[in-house]
Amino acid sequence: MDARAIIGWNLRRLRVEQGLSQERLALTAGIDRAYVGRVERGSENVTITTLEAIARALSVPVATLLIEPDPGAERPQPLRAGRRAKAG
């Protein structure tokens, strides 16, 4: 797996685990939502500055985005579609 795919894999996994939409992550990181999608698909060469912004938005060390997934690991599932229920 190449570095772009590893970053995309980890970005999606962490984003979904935290219940963040691509739009919310992009807003928090100060980047474009479409760019987040391209990074998740592994089609963007991300700069260190952008990696830092994404890691900060996810509250994880930058190194977490570079950890290669275990062989045979299932691809991270997408975030469930639709709006989240408002807290009461």
C-alpha positions in Angstrom: 0.0 0.0 0.0 1.5 3.4 -0.9 1.7 6.4 1.4 -1.3 8.2 -0.1 -3.5 5.1 0.3 -2.3 4.6 3.9 -3.1 8.3 4.8 -6.5 8.0 3.1 -7.3 4.8 5.0 -6.4 6.2 8.3 -8.2 9.5 7.7 -11.4 7.8 6.8 -11.2 5.4 9.8 -10.5 8.2 12.3 -13.1 10.5 10.8 -15.8 7.9 10.9 -14.8 6.7 14.4 -15.3 10.3 15.6 -18.6 10.7 13.8 -17.3 13.5 11.7 -18.6 14.2 8.2 -16.1 15.2 5.5 -17.6 18.7 5.5 -17.2 19.1 9.3 -13.6 17.8 9.2 -12.8 20.1 6.3 -14.3 23.1 8.1 -12.4 22.4 11.3 -9.1 21.8 9.4 -9.5 24.8 7.2 -9.5 22.8 3.9 -12.0 22.1 1.1 -14.5 19.3 1.6 -13.8 17.9 -1.8 -10.1 17.8 -1.0 -10.9 15.6 2.1 -12.6 13.2 -0.2 -9.7 13.0 -2.6 -7.3 12.4 0.3 -9.5 9.6 1.5 -9.5 8.0 -1.9 -5.7 8.3 -2.1 -5.7 10.6 -5.1 -4.0 13.6 -3.5 -0.4 14.2 -2.5 -0.9 15.8 0.9 1.6 18.3 2.2 2.9 18.1 5.7 1.1 21.3 6.6 -2.2 19.8 5.5 -1.5 16.6 7.4 -0.9 18.7 10.5 -4.2 20.5 10.0 -6.1 17.2 9.5 -4.4 15.6 12.6 -5.2 18.7 14.7 -8.8 18.5 13.6 -8.9 14.8 14.5 -7.0 15.4 17.8 -4.3 12.8 16.9 -0.6 12.9 16.3 0.4 13.3 12.6 2.1 9.9 12.9 -1.2 8.2 13.4 -2.2 9.0 9.8 0.9 7.2 8.6 0.4 3.8 10.3 0.0 1.0 7.8 -3.1 -1.0 8.4 -2.8 -4.7 9.1 -2.8 -7.0 6.1 -6.3 -8.2 5.4 -7.9 -5.4 7.4 -11.3 -4.4 6.2 -11.7 -1.1 4.5 -13.2 1.5 6.9 -16.9 1.9 6.4 -18.5 5.2 5.4 -20.2 7.4 7.9 -23.9 6.6 8.1 -25.9 9.0 5.8 -28.2 11.6 7.1 -28.2 14.0 9.9 -27.4 13.1 13.4 -30.1 13.4 16.0 -29.9 16.6 18.0 -28.9 16.1 21.7 -31.9 16.6 23.9 
